[in-house]
């Protein structure tokens, strides 16, 4: 394991540390630094970020932060937050043509609740999908750790019966993902391919960055050669370049696939991709529960740690 992989694993471990979370959340400079990666805490701030990106030709997918909900009221609160922001985005005209959509984590909607968790999360997701459809936009189901993969894909199948536009997320670091790509590379199927951002055992996931990158390219080839709509979620310049080459080899025109990057990361590259005529969608998180999200973003790309530390040094 090289230094980069060691740092990644350490950050993923810290993402679960209550003590470290308390320290970072209470640090006086943390909030201002976090604003580079999180649009804000409120609906108005999330909508404002989407509008600003829309004005520069970039599409968005909005994520209300939170996961692993074990409280029924919190799950309902999360569902209500999505309903509220979809309504606000629609009022601003941002949902037209799917320019602003939303990304959902089923665990935030109650999937982990005892008893009827899967049923509750699916019902809440259906309500959100109904409003998205009425607003002229789409929904993507975020993928979480490997223990929920099958349940998430089952929920996807259920939702797509009534809402075929619902997008899937697949994680290249899982050994199973090439097979999942083949299953989902069908006509009309929107599939976001990312590397993966959870700490997973060697039995189910590649552990080195090099192996994950190789898997990403193999999976991307399957998606590009399929009949679906690939969504390339990566900030890696090499993988972005490979994606463009594979799209060209597969005869894909602009608009038959898209690039996705995270809010606050490589914004100039985001604009460059949008300006050249390709679809560029920015993943915009908002809400109070930003700690776990932030730690996983730094783990995905250790260079992000430098962004955070520089912010601490310059804003203190």
C-alpha angles and dihedrals in degrees: 000000000000126000093264093054091046091053091048093052091046092052092048089053091049090052086073096046114110091191095054091044091055092050095049095042091052096045107111094228099043097087094054091048093046089056088074089066103025122055094218142280102277139065091245091055093048092050092046091054091049091049093049092051092045090056089061094049097261123131121217143212113202123215123192100211120242139089144173090046113186096173120084093210092052091051090053090046090055092050090049091050090057092048090050096049093045088054091048093048090049092051089055091050091243097125095061111118091004093285090143118030134159135247119213134201110206091209088060088054093055105274091140094051112120117259110000099022096127092047093048093048091048092050091050091047090052091054091051092046091051092055091044090053091049089050094052096248143100144245131223124203109224117222120232133186120332095261089071100041098099093044091049092050090048090052088049091055091049094049094045091061088072101016109037090175094071109121128222130216122215126188118220095207092068116092091223097057100092089060091046090051090055091050094049102038091097133126112292094008114135111206126181111203116202133163096244132253109212130092104255132179122254089245091070107020142045109251105199125072091231093056091047090052092051090050090049091056093046091051093045091054090056093050095045092050092047130082098251134091111267119208111199108210106188141112093196106116091211094052092045089053092047090050091055091049092049091049090053092047090051092050093243117164123213107278094038091087137010144212122233131197135170125262110268097015120109094341093170090054089048090055092045092054092047092046093055090058103261122125110258117188122189121210104226117193122191136170139074099283097079103130101086091041093052095049092051091049090055090047092052091058116014090202085073087069088066090054090053096044092047088053091052090049097047101038100043 
